[in-house]
């Protein structure tokens, strides 16, 4: 009976430790999405992108990320929002008119679930 209790405790401890590790790994990836993640989100919203569109969009987000890294923590909020809005306009210009309509309906980033914003 004692060995059974010990086994149950060991299994429970392992389950708690595994859950903690998984949660820590998920939180690690919560920063700014990569260009690839953003492209995937755009494709889910607007449909398939051509290789050329993907290349251009990746370049836009790479340039934005580079500019963001050059900002201080204080400047990231204010200027970061401007950079993201600028990148969004550039990405929109790469899309077809049909894709642009769907792109405009995509929720915007942010922790509150996003807002829909039309950029015509």
N, C-alpha and C positions, 0 to 999 in steps of 0.2 A: 504494500500500500504506500509506503514512504517513497519508494522509487517511482511510483506512478505520479505522485505529487511533484516530485523533483522534475520528472519529464514534462509535465504540464507547465510548470514554472519556466523551464528552459525554453519550451516552444513559445510561450507567451512573451518572454524576454526577447527572443529572436524576432518575433512579429513586430514588437514595438521598435526595436532597433532598425529593422528593415524599413518600416514606415517613416521613421525619422530621416533615414538616409535618402529615401525617395523624395521626400518633401524638400530637403536641403538641395538636392540636385535640380528640382523644378524651380526653386527660387533663384538659383544661380543664373538661369537663363532668362530672367525677367527684364533685363536691361533693354536698350534700344534694339529693335529687331534688325537682323542682318538684311542686306540687299536681297538675298535669296528668299528670306522669309517674307519680305515685302512683296516681291514678285509673285510668290505663291498666293498671298492674300489677294493681290490684284487679279490674278488669273481665276481665282475662285469667284470673284465678283463679276468680272467682265467676260470671262471665257478665255479660250486659248490665246496666247500671245505668240507672235512670230519670234524667231531667233533674233532678228534684228531689233525688235521691240525690247526683248529681254536684255540684250546687250546695252542698248541706250538707257534703259531704266536702271540697270545695275550701275552704270557710269554716273547717273544722276545721284543715286543714293550714296555711292562711294564718295563723290565730291562733297555731299552734304555731311557725311560722317567725318570726313577730314576737317572740314570747317568747324564742326561741332567740337572736335577734340582740341582745337586751337583756342576755344573759349574757356574762360574761368567759370567756376561754379555759379557765380552771381550772374554772369552774362548768359549762361545756358538757357535760363527760363525765357528771358525776353528775346534775345537774338535767336535762340534755338527755335522758337515758334515761327519767327520770320523765315528762318532757313527752311523749316519744314513746309511752310506755305509756298515758298518759292519752288522747292523741289516738287511739290504736288502739282503746281502749274506746269512745270517742265514735263513731268510724267504725263499729265493730261494731254499735252501737245503731241506726244508720241503715239497716242491712241487714235483709233478710227472714231468717226462720229458716233457710231453705235456703242462702241466701248466707252466713250466719254460719258454718255448718258448713264451707263451702269456705274462707272467710276464716281460720278457725282453723287450717286445714291449710297456709296460706301460710307459706313460710319467712320468718323474721324477718330484718331487716336485719343488717348486720355484715359484716365482711370475710371471715369464715370460712365463708361460704356460707349462713349463717342457721340458725336452729333453729326447730323447730315448737313452738308454745306454744298451749295451749288456755286460753281465757279464758271460762269459763262464769259 
